[in-house]
Amino acid sequence: AMALKKYATSTGKPVLSSWMGGPDVEEGAKALRDSGIPCYRYPDMACRTFNYMNEYRNNLETNFERIDMQSRLGELQGAREEATKLINDIRKTGRTLMTEAESKKLLKLYGLPVTACEVAQSPKEAGEAAQKIGFPVVVKLNSTTITHKFDVGGVKLNLRSKEEVEKAFVEMKESVSRLASPEGFEGVTVQPMISLKGYEIILGSSLDPQLGPVVLFGMGGSLVEVFKDSALGLPPLTANLATKMLHQTKIYTALKGIRGMKGVDTDKLKEIMVRFSVM
């Protein structure tokens, strides 16, 4: 016990002890307590106290938010009004599904970064939109009824000329009409082709029957259902809550940089998560 006294203040970390033996070790236990090291009769009591300390720290961190992020979120009041109008207009048509272009407009209202997205109703419009955006581009099905675009040939990647884009429009219209229905084809969207080098993540939300809105963050991509690397949080998030969600996932290690790949801007990622959570 006397040898342990020096660790009471030298490590900069909380030190707990369990000095078992009852009256026979009381002198040693008193020496530890006098030096500032709490002493418990049994190890489980020390472990329980340590857990309480950790929970207390987490609760304190949750109550403090970065002022700069809070100030940036103040601009969202106007976005809420526009977003409400956008959603109400869609509901008036009897729809519960947004097109990709509509969903990107909603995300953009809340300051979330999205790729350019031009809607085209003819091959000529698609080609002109591609020239405006710059090659290479992606052409995707624009539909208010079809959600799984790949299943009906509704995605054309890495198109590098106006002619390729116009051809993709015609082929997509034929494919959708054959595999789904002519009514399911409502034009296309033209978007820039994003580099495949990077990380795919998922950020989403669903309504839990008991908890209400729940935010999900984790590894994205085609294998999202296989690895199931994700974390859940209750909105609205704070920067600290977003940080904890990141730390709960395995993909976070890769996001910090791995095998020569540059790490992502985690502060920007946390801001995106917070903005998404207040939608």
C-alpha positions as a LaTeX table, in Angstrom:
\begin{tabular}{lrrr}
\hline
Residue & $x$ (\AA) & $y$ (\AA) & $z$ (\AA) \\
\hline
Ala1 & 0.00 & 0.00 & 0.00 \\
Met2 & 2.81 & 2.41 & 0.85 \\
Ala3 & 4.44 & 1.72 & $-2.54$ \\
Leu4 & 1.18 & 2.57 & $-4.33$ \\
Lys5 & 0.73 & 5.97 & $-2.67$ \\
Lys6 & 2.90 & 7.72 & $-5.27$ \\
Tyr7 & 0.43 & 6.80 & $-8.03$ \\
Ala8 & $-2.33$ & 8.89 & $-6.46$ \\
Thr9 & $-1.19$ & 12.01 & $-8.34$ \\
Ser10 & 1.61 & 10.97 & $-10.68$ \\
Thr11 & $-0.42$ & 9.38 & $-13.50$ \\
Gly12 & $-2.99$ & 12.10 & $-14.14$ \\
Lys13 & $-5.65$ & 9.41 & $-14.23$ \\
Pro14 & $-8.16$ & 8.27 & $-11.60$ \\
Val15 & $-6.82$ & 5.40 & $-9.49$ \\
Leu16 & $-9.13$ & 3.07 & $-7.57$ \\
Ser17 & $-8.07$ & 0.21 & $-5.33$ \\
Ser18 & $-9.54$ & $-2.88$ & $-3.73$ \\
Trp19 & $-7.69$ & $-3.92$ & $-0.60$ \\
Met20 & $-9.24$ & $-7.20$ & 0.46 \\
Gly21 & $-8.71$ & $-8.72$ & 3.88 \\
Gly22 & $-10.99$ & $-6.86$ & 6.27 \\
Pro23 & $-9.44$ & $-5.74$ & 9.59 \\
Asp24 & $-6.13$ & $-7.41$ & 8.73 \\
Val25 & $-5.41$ & $-4.91$ & 5.94 \\
Glu26 & $-7.03$ & $-1.84$ & 7.49 \\
Glu27 & $-3.70$ & $-0.11$ & 8.01 \\
Gly28 & $-2.87$ & $-0.44$ & 4.31 \\
Ala29 & $-6.36$ & 0.63 & 3.28 \\
Lys30 & $-6.12$ & 3.72 & 5.47 \\
Ala31 & $-2.75$ & 4.61 & 3.92 \\
Leu32 & $-4.32$ & 4.47 & 0.46 \\
Arg33 & $-7.30$ & 6.57 & 1.48 \\
Asp34 & $-5.07$ & 9.15 & 3.18 \\
Ser35 & $-3.07$ & 9.48 & $-0.06$ \\
Gly36 & $-6.23$ & 10.14 & $-2.08$ \\
Ile37 & $-6.77$ & 6.67 & $-3.54$ \\
Pro38 & $-10.29$ & 5.35 & $-2.84$ \\
Cys39 & $-10.16$ & 1.87 & $-1.35$ \\
Tyr40 & $-12.98$ & $-0.67$ & $-1.64$ \\
Arg41 & $-13.50$ & $-3.95$ & 0.15 \\
Tyr42 & $-14.32$ & $-5.83$ & $-3.08$ \\
Pro43 & $-13.24$ & $-5.37$ & $-6.73$ \\
Asp44 & $-16.80$ & $-5.25$ & $-8.08$ \\
Met45 & $-17.49$ & $-2.16$ & $-5.97$ \\
Ala46 & $-14.45$ & $-0.44$ & $-7.48$ \\
Cys47 & $-15.54$ & $-1.42$ & $-11.01$ \\
Arg48 & $-19.05$ & $-0.11$ & $-10.39$ \\
Thr49 & $-17.66$ & 3.22 & $-9.19$ \\
Phe50 & $-15.42$ & 3.44 & $-12.25$ \\
Asn51 & $-18.43$ & 2.91 & $-14.53$ \\
Tyr52 & $-20.37$ & 5.62 & $-12.68$ \\
Met53 & $-17.44$ & 8.02 & $-13.18$ \\
Asn54 & $-17.35$ & 7.23 & $-16.89$ \\
Glu55 & $-21.10$ & 7.76 & $-17.26$ \\
Tyr56 & $-20.83$ & 11.07 & $-15.40$ \\
Arg57 & $-18.09$ & 12.25 & $-17.75$ \\
Asn58 & $-20.15$ & 11.25 & $-20.80$ \\
Asn59 & $-23.17$ & 13.11 & $-19.45$ \\
Leu60 & $-21.09$ & 16.25 & $-18.89$ \\
Glu61 & $-19.70$ & 16.10 & $-22.43$ \\
Thr62 & $-23.19$ & 15.70 & $-23.86$ \\
Asn63 & $-24.34$ & 18.88 & $-22.14$ \\
Phe64 & $-21.64$ & 21.02 & $-23.75$ \\
Glu65 & $-21.88$ & 21.88 & $-27.42$ \\
Arg66 & $-19.51$ & 23.72 & $-29.69$ \\
Ile67 & $-20.78$ & 27.30 & $-29.94$ \\
Asp68 & $-19.62$ & 27.71 & $-33.55$ \\
Met69 & $-21.73$ & 24.77 & $-34.71$ \\
Gln70 & $-24.78$ & 26.01 & $-32.83$ \\
Ser71 & $-24.42$ & 29.41 & $-34.51$ \\
Arg72 & $-24.24$ & 27.79 & $-37.94$ \\
Leu73 & $-27.41$ & 25.82 & $-37.22$ \\
Gly74 & $-29.26$ & 29.08 & $-36.54$ \\
Glu75 & $-29.55$ & 29.64 & $-40.31$ \\
Leu76 & $-31.77$ & 26.58 & $-40.67$ \\
Gln77 & $-35.00$ & 28.26 & $-39.60$ \\
Gly78 & $-35.60$ & 29.52 & $-43.13$ \\
Ala79 & $-34.67$ & 26.10 & $-44.49$ \\
Arg80 & $-37.40$ & 24.48 & $-42.40$ \\
Glu81 & $-40.05$ & 26.66 & $-44.02$ \\
Glu82 & $-38.86$ & 25.85 & $-47.55$ \\
Ala83 & $-38.50$ & 22.16 & $-46.71$ \\
Thr84 & $-42.02$ & 22.04 & $-45.28$ \\
Lys85 & $-43.40$ & 23.59 & $-48.47$ \\
Leu86 & $-41.46$ & 21.13 & $-50.64$ \\
Ile87 & $-42.75$ & 18.11 & $-48.71$ \\
Asn88 & $-46.31$ & 19.41 & $-48.58$ \\
Asp89 & $-46.33$ & 19.98 & $-52.35$ \\
Ile90 & $-45.22$ & 16.37 & $-52.87$ \\
Arg91 & $-47.87$ & 15.06 & $-50.49$ \\
Lys92 & $-50.58$ & 16.97 & $-52.34$ \\
Thr93 & $-49.87$ & 14.80 & $-55.37$ \\
Gly94 & $-50.58$ & 11.72 & $-53.27$ \\
Arg95 & $-46.93$ & 10.64 & $-53.20$ \\
Thr96 & $-44.92$ & 9.42 & $-50.21$ \\
Leu97 & $-41.73$ & 8.91 & $-52.24$ \\
Met98 & $-39.36$ & 11.67 & $-53.29$ \\
Thr99 & $-37.36$ & 11.54 & $-56.49$ \\
Glu100 & $-33.59$ & 11.77 & $-56.20$ \\
Ala101 & $-33.67$ & 15.35 & $-57.49$ \\
Glu102 & $-36.26$ & 16.31 & $-54.87$ \\
Ser103 & $-34.37$ & 14.61 & $-52.08$ \\
Lys104 & $-31.14$ & 16.38 & $-53.03$ \\
Lys105 & $-32.99$ & 19.69 & $-53.04$ \\
Leu106 & $-34.18$ & 18.95 & $-49.50$ \\
Leu107 & $-30.69$ & 18.03 & $-48.33$ \\
Lys108 & $-29.25$ & 21.17 & $-49.91$ \\
Leu109 & $-31.74$ & 23.32 & $-48.00$ \\
Tyr110 & $-30.15$ & 22.08 & $-44.77$ \\
Gly111 & $-26.63$ & 22.87 & $-45.95$ \\
Leu112 & $-25.74$ & 19.26 & $-46.75$ \\
Pro113 & $-23.29$ & 18.82 & $-49.66$ \\
Val114 & $-24.83$ & 17.11 & $-52.70$ \\
Thr115 & $-23.72$ & 16.55 & $-56.28$ \\
Ala116 & $-25.17$ & 18.64 & $-59.09$ \\
Cys117 & $-28.38$ & 17.11 & $-60.40$ \\
Glu118 & $-30.01$ & 18.22 & $-63.66$ \\
Val119 & $-33.39$ & 16.76 & $-64.70$ \\
Ala120 & $-33.80$ & 16.11 & $-68.44$ \\
Gln121 & $-36.93$ & 15.09 & $-70.34$ \\
Ser122 & $-35.33$ & 14.37 & $-73.72$ \\
Pro123 & $-32.04$ & 13.08 & $-75.14$ \\
Lys124 & $-31.14$ & 16.60 & $-76.26$ \\
Glu125 & $-31.76$ & 18.07 & $-72.78$ \\
Ala126 & $-29.69$ & 15.28 & $-71.23$ \\
Gly127 & $-26.78$ & 15.95 & $-73.58$ \\
Glu128 & $-26.89$ & 19.69 & $-72.89$ \\
Ala129 & $-27.02$ & 19.08 & $-69.13$ \\
Ala130 & $-23.97$ & 16.83 & $-69.38$ \\
Gln131 & $-22.03$ & 19.50 & $-71.27$ \\
Lys132 & $-23.00$ & 22.02 & $-68.60$ \\
Ile133 & $-21.85$ & 19.77 & $-65.74$ \\
Gly134 & $-18.72$ & 18.46 & $-67.45$ \\
Phe135 & $-17.70$ & 14.92 & $-68.36$ \\
Pro136 & $-17.67$ & 12.16 & $-67.22$ \\
Val137 & $-21.25$ & 12.00 & $-65.97$ \\
Val138 & $-23.83$ & 9.57 & $-64.63$ \\
Val139 & $-27.35$ & 9.28 & $-66.02$ \\
Lys140 & $-30.03$ & 7.95 & $-63.68$ \\
Leu141 & $-33.71$ & 7.23 & $-64.00$ \\
Asn142 & $-36.02$ & 9.97 & $-62.75$ \\
Ser143 & $-39.18$ & 8.33 & $-61.43$ \\
Thr144 & $-41.80$ & 8.94 & $-58.76$ \\
Thr145 & $-42.71$ & 5.25 & $-58.59$ \\
Ile146 & $-39.52$ & 3.19 & $-59.12$ \\
Thr147 & $-37.02$ & 3.09 & $-56.26$ \\
His148 & $-34.54$ & 0.39 & $-57.33$ \\
Lys149 & $-33.06$ & 1.92 & $-60.46$ \\
Phe150 & $-30.45$ & $-0.76$ & $-61.14$ \\
Asp151 & $-33.12$ & $-3.46$ & $-61.41$ \\
Val152 & $-34.68$ & $-1.79$ & $-64.45$ \\
Gly153 & $-31.50$ & $-0.56$ & $-66.14$ \\
Gly154 & $-31.93$ & 2.90 & $-64.71$ \\
Val155 & $-28.27$ & 3.78 & $-64.11$ \\
Lys156 & $-25.57$ & 4.50 & $-66.71$ \\
Leu157 & $-22.08$ & 5.26 & $-65.38$ \\
Asn158 & $-18.97$ & 7.02 & $-66.64$ \\
Leu159 & $-20.43$ & 8.57 & $-69.80$ \\
Arg160 & $-17.81$ & 10.69 & $-71.54$ \\
Ser161 & $-19.55$ & 12.43 & $-74.44$ \\
Lys162 & $-22.81$ & 14.09 & $-75.42$ \\
Glu163 & $-23.54$ & 11.23 & $-77.83$ \\
Glu164 & $-23.11$ & 8.61 & $-75.09$ \\
Val165 & $-25.51$ & 10.52 & $-72.84$ \\
Glu166 & $-28.17$ & 10.83 & $-75.55$ \\
Lys167 & $-27.83$ & 7.12 & $-76.34$ \\
Ala168 & $-28.11$ & 6.26 & $-72.64$ \\
Phe169 & $-31.37$ & 8.22 & $-72.44$ \\
Val170 & $-32.93$ & 6.22 & $-75.29$ \\
Glu171 & $-31.70$ & 2.86 & $-73.98$ \\
Met172 & $-32.89$ & 3.63 & $-70.46$ \\
Lys173 & $-36.35$ & 4.62 & $-71.63$ \\
Glu174 & $-36.65$ & 1.34 & $-73.54$ \\
Ser175 & $-35.34$ & $-0.74$ & $-70.62$ \\
Val176 & $-37.63$ & 0.84 & $-68.03$ \\
Ser177 & $-40.66$ & 0.49 & $-70.29$ \\
Arg178 & $-39.87$ & $-3.19$ & $-70.85$ \\
Leu179 & $-38.88$ & $-4.20$ & $-67.30$ \\
Ala180 & $-41.29$ & $-1.96$ & $-65.39$ \\
Ser181 & $-43.76$ & 0.26 & $-67.23$ \\
Pro182 & $-43.69$ & 3.19 & $-69.68$ \\
Glu183 & $-45.28$ & 5.35 & $-66.97$ \\
Gly184 & $-42.31$ & 4.63 & $-64.68$ \\
Phe185 & $-39.97$ & 6.56 & $-66.96$ \\
Glu186 & $-40.23$ & 10.28 & $-66.20$ \\
Gly187 & $-36.98$ & 11.47 & $-67.71$ \\
Val188 & $-33.48$ & 11.21 & $-66.31$ \\
Thr189 & $-31.13$ & 13.05 & $-64.01$ \\
Val190 & $-27.61$ & 13.92 & $-65.12$ \\
Gln191 & $-24.94$ & 14.10 & $-62.43$ \\
Pro192 & $-21.14$ & 14.28 & $-62.30$ \\
Met193 & $-19.30$ & 10.97 & $-62.06$ \\
Ile194 & $-17.71$ & 10.85 & $-58.63$ \\
Ser195 & $-14.34$ & 9.15 & $-58.17$ \\
Leu196 & $-14.69$ & 5.61 & $-56.84$ \\
Lys197 & $-11.62$ & 6.11 & $-54.66$ \\
Gly198 & $-12.87$ & 6.90 & $-51.18$ \\
Tyr199 & $-15.15$ & 5.62 & $-48.46$ \\
Glu200 & $-18.82$ & 4.73 & $-48.72$ \\
Ile201 & $-20.87$ & 5.53 & $-45.65$ \\
Ile202 & $-24.56$ & 5.51 & $-44.86$ \\
Leu203 & $-26.43$ & 8.26 & $-43.04$ \\
Gly204 & $-30.13$ & 7.70 & $-42.66$ \\
Ser205 & $-33.14$ & 7.94 & $-40.44$ \\
Ser206 & $-36.21$ & 5.87 & $-39.64$ \\
Leu207 & $-39.19$ & 6.03 & $-37.31$ \\
Asp208 & $-39.02$ & 3.64 & $-34.38$ \\
Pro209 & $-42.47$ & 2.73 & $-32.99$ \\
Gln210 & $-41.30$ & 3.45 & $-29.44$ \\
Leu211 & $-38.48$ & 5.99 & $-29.72$ \\
Gly212 & $-39.64$ & 7.99 & $-32.72$ \\
Pro213 & $-36.99$ & 9.33 & $-35.17$ \\
Val214 & $-33.67$ & 7.48 & $-35.02$ \\
Val215 & $-30.48$ & 8.45 & $-36.88$ \\
Leu216 & $-28.19$ & 5.76 & $-38.32$ \\
Phe217 & $-24.53$ & 6.16 & $-39.33$ \\
Gly218 & $-22.13$ & 3.52 & $-40.55$ \\
Met219 & $-20.44$ & 1.72 & $-43.40$ \\
Gly220 & $-22.33$ & 2.09 & $-46.67$ \\
Gly221 & $-22.13$ & 0.51 & $-50.10$ \\
Ser222 & $-23.53$ & $-2.68$ & $-51.56$ \\
Leu223 & $-22.43$ & $-4.75$ & $-48.55$ \\
Val224 & $-24.09$ & $-2.58$ & $-45.93$ \\
Glu225 & $-26.52$ & $-5.36$ & $-44.99$ \\
Val226 & $-23.70$ & $-7.89$ & $-44.73$ \\
Phe227 & $-21.27$ & $-6.11$ & $-42.41$ \\
Lys228 & $-23.93$ & $-4.20$ & $-40.44$ \\
Asp229 & $-21.32$ & $-1.77$ & $-39.12$ \\
Ser230 & $-23.48$ & 1.06 & $-37.83$ \\
Ala231 & $-24.43$ & 3.14 & $-34.82$ \\
Leu232 & $-27.75$ & 4.66 & $-33.77$ \\
Gly233 & $-28.53$ & 8.00 & $-32.14$ \\
Leu234 & $-31.57$ & 10.02 & $-31.17$ \\
Pro235 & $-31.98$ & 13.40 & $-32.88$ \\
Pro236 & $-31.27$ & 16.19 & $-32.65$ \\
Leu237 & $-27.59$ & 15.30 & $-32.40$ \\
Thr238 & $-24.87$ & 17.47 & $-30.97$ \\
Ala239 & $-21.23$ & 17.43 & $-32.09$ \\
Asn240 & $-20.38$ & 15.29 & $-29.06$ \\
Leu241 & $-23.16$ & 12.79 & $-29.72$ \\
Ala242 & $-22.08$ & 12.59 & $-33.36$ \\
Thr243 & $-18.52$ & 11.90 & $-32.20$ \\
Lys244 & $-19.70$ & 9.03 & $-30.03$ \\
Met245 & $-21.62$ & 7.53 & $-32.94$ \\
Leu246 & $-18.49$ & 7.67 & $-35.09$ \\
His247 & $-16.43$ & 5.94 & $-32.42$ \\
Gln248 & $-18.96$ & 3.11 & $-32.21$ \\
Thr249 & $-18.28$ & 2.04 & $-35.81$ \\
Lys250 & $-15.39$ & 0.13 & $-37.35$ \\
Ile251 & $-15.42$ & 2.30 & $-40.47$ \\
Tyr252 & $-14.27$ & 5.23 & $-38.30$ \\
Thr253 & $-10.76$ & 3.74 & $-38.15$ \\
Ala254 & $-10.58$ & 3.85 & $-41.95$ \\
Leu255 & $-12.04$ & 7.37 & $-42.07$ \\
Lys256 & $-9.02$ & 8.60 & $-40.11$ \\
Gly257 & $-6.76$ & 7.39 & $-42.92$ \\
Ile258 & $-5.47$ & 3.93 & $-43.79$ \\
Arg259 & $-2.97$ & 2.38 & $-46.25$ \\
Gly260 & $-1.91$ & 5.64 & $-47.79$ \\
Met261 & $-5.44$ & 7.02 & $-48.14$ \\
Lys262 & $-5.95$ & 10.46 & $-46.68$ \\
Gly263 & $-8.31$ & 10.74 & $-43.72$ \\
Val264 & $-11.58$ & 12.59 & $-44.07$ \\
Asp265 & $-12.48$ & 15.86 & $-42.37$ \\
Thr266 & $-14.20$ & 14.38 & $-39.31$ \\
Asp267 & $-15.29$ & 17.81 & $-38.06$ \\
Lys268 & $-17.13$ & 18.39 & $-41.34$ \\
Leu269 & $-18.59$ & 14.89 & $-41.15$ \\
Lys270 & $-19.91$ & 15.56 & $-37.65$ \\
Glu271 & $-21.47$ & 18.82 & $-38.83$ \\
Ile272 & $-23.20$ & 16.92 & $-41.65$ \\
Met273 & $-24.56$ & 14.41 & $-39.13$ \\
Val274 & $-25.85$ & 17.21 & $-36.89$ \\
Arg275 & $-27.48$ & 19.07 & $-39.79$ \\
Phe276 & $-29.09$ & 15.86 & $-41.03$ \\
Ser277 & $-30.47$ & 15.12 & $-37.56$ \\
Val278 & $-32.38$ & 18.42 & $-37.35$ \\
Met279 & $-34.21$ & 17.90 & $-40.66$ \\
\hline
\end{tabular}
